Amino acid sequence: MPKHEFFVEMTCEGCSNAVARVLNKLGGVEFEIDLPNKKVVIDSEHSVDTLLETLKKTGKTVNYIGPKE
C-alpha cells in the first residue's frame, strides 16, 4: 500500500487520539502517529484527498507532506 506523510497540528495525547479515531472510522488504513514531530504516516489505498478530509475532521491544521518511502 502507498504510504503518505501528513503534518497535523497535535499538541497532546488527546489530539493524537482524535487522529486515531477518525482514521479507524475510515477503515482500510494502517498508520503511525509521531506526536513530538506532529506527523502522521498512513498506509492506505485511499486517495490523498480522502485522507486529508478525514484528518481535517479532527479540527486540526493538516498539511500533506508527500509520499513516504
PLY file of the C-alpha trace (Angstrom):
ply
format ascii 1.0
element vertex 69
property float x
property float y
property float z
element edge 68
property int vertex1
property int vertex2
end_header
0.00 0.00 0.00
1.21 3.52 -0.70
2.45 5.47 2.32
1.65 9.15 2.77
3.05 11.58 5.31
0.98 14.39 6.80
1.67 17.23 9.21
-1.07 17.51 11.84
-1.08 20.26 14.48
-1.16 17.94 17.52
-0.17 19.19 20.96
-1.23 16.37 23.28
-2.33 12.76 23.52
-5.95 13.87 23.15
-5.06 15.26 19.71
-3.36 12.05 18.62
-6.31 10.03 19.94
-8.65 12.15 17.79
-6.48 11.40 14.74
-6.52 7.67 15.53
-10.30 7.77 15.99
-11.09 9.35 12.59
-8.62 7.08 10.76
-10.00 3.93 12.41
-13.52 5.06 11.49
-12.45 5.49 7.83
-11.02 1.97 7.76
-8.59 0.41 5.30
-5.65 2.27 6.84
-2.55 1.49 8.85
-0.89 4.46 10.47
1.84 5.69 12.78
1.48 8.87 14.80
4.63 10.83 15.69
3.29 13.28 18.29
6.58 15.11 19.11
7.14 15.91 15.40
3.43 16.37 14.64
3.48 13.87 11.79
1.19 11.05 10.76
2.30 8.37 8.27
-0.60 6.49 6.70
-0.53 3.26 4.66
-3.68 3.26 2.55
-5.22 2.78 -0.87
-7.47 5.79 -0.16
-6.70 8.94 -2.15
-4.66 11.74 -0.57
-7.77 13.95 -0.77
-9.83 11.40 1.19
-7.10 11.11 3.83
-6.77 14.91 4.10
-10.53 15.37 4.50
-10.61 12.62 7.13
-7.74 14.17 9.12
-9.38 17.62 8.92
-12.42 16.19 10.77
-10.27 16.46 13.91
-10.43 20.27 13.61
-6.63 20.42 13.48
-4.44 22.11 10.89
-3.42 19.43 8.39
-0.93 19.55 5.52
0.14 16.84 3.10
3.92 16.45 3.22
4.25 13.86 0.47
4.75 10.18 -0.32
6.82 8.28 2.23
9.30 5.59 1.20
0 1
1 2
2 3
3 4
4 5
5 6
6 7
7 8
8 9
9 10
10 11
11 12
12 13
13 14
14 15
15 16
16 17
17 18
18 19
19 20
20 21
21 22
22 23
23 24
24 25
25 26
26 27
27 28
28 29
29 30
30 31
31 32
32 33
33 34
34 35
35 36
36 37
37 38
38 39
39 40
40 41
41 42
42 43
43 44
44 45
45 46
46 47
47 48
48 49
49 50
50 51
51 52
52 53
53 54
54 55
55 56
56 57
57 58
58 59
59 60
60 61
61 62
62 63
63 64
64 65
65 66
66 67
67 68
